[in-house]
């Protein structure tokens, strides 16, 4: 069976649960270092499943592991499959999937010989256009269950330790312990949250698969403050997720205080398909977590935290109102001096130059928030982006574009788009609402 789908931003899901024993040590080393890509506050690590190399999003907030797609021209044999229905964030109906057991997952000698996963069958789901890199699925909390797992956000490494003796090393004395509550194979922590005049003790899922710093579920005691804007919070299995973005005064945990963090409040209608724990108030994601280096100690029911060089940076956000996504690739001509050209795909101009045709990424507008600077300028969903600030769009990565759009209030952004075969130029200024 061959599947071709992609990955995402902010995401949760739920379906009939099944047990998962987790990974076991199968290496002659005392620790295994796994470099990761950090894109849009998400951790992407290499994983082999049934001997096929995949890029997986590491997600402590997911009880289950999931496959959306396979690398181009690869196939994989999934074992012991049966049909189930999966439900996720969004408004659309539940989607059909396959539950597969007895697979083999391998992360550089850290193995699960009875790896259970969900295979998504809906070919229309396209999450990874929002990331701009190929990601094939989600690696859930079973990865953290049996061994100490360190996430070093400064070195972009996940480090797995063979035994708990690592916690006896002198350097660990610099870390602070935060108690973990393990429920339904997922980790939760208590976070003191200051919203307006209220101080709330909130029960939050520790979710390294969430790019935002904080998601809260509104109820009688948790209320969004008056200063907010409506936004697309990402894509789940059941479609686009919308909500409000705001700030809280501060959050505190393990003796650390972070002031004015951003918070997303998904609208209740996008949560109704999920079976949420009664005590859960939201999620703690990577925009907060990446300000620390972290040890997950599932057996000791704690995470160990030490603030890193990112601890004091501001909580910034995209001030344009645009969500931009990757939309494939195309051949683009580049004029190259003949003395340096070396390609099989070219066209000679008859002079000392020729055109090389190289594959470049395409970008388009996915969503535009109402009353945002981009919306007021006239930019629409599905506009194909040609230039940004007078540079060709393919000279950027999605991460570059996002960094630009949250750079500084008042900055002018110039965007040329193609709409119905016409080129239209827009300009607007980034505006801080929060």
Buried (B, 14 or more C-beta within 10 A) or exposed (E): EEBEBBBBBBBBBBBEEEEBEBBEBEBEEEBBEBEBBEBBBBBBBBBBBBEBEBBBBBBBBBBBBBBBBBBEEEEBEBEEBEEBEBBBBBBBEBBEBBBBBEBBBBBBEBBBEBBBBBBBBBEEBBBBBBBBBBBBBBBBBBBBBBBBBBBBBEEEBBBBBBEEEBBEEEEEEEBBBBEBEBBEBBBBBBBEBBBEEEEBEBBBBBBBBBBBBBBBBBEEEBBBBEEBBBBBBBBBBBBBBBBBBBBBBBBBBBEBEBBEBBBBBBBEEBBEBBEBEEEBBBBBBBBBBBBBBBBBBBEBEBBBBBBBEEEEEEBBBBBBBBBBBBBEEEEBEBEBEEEEBEEEEBEEEEEEBBBBBBEBBBBBBBBBBEEBBBBEBEBEEEBBBBBBEEEBBBEBBBBEBBEBBBEEEEBEBEBBBEBEEEEBEBEBEBBEBB
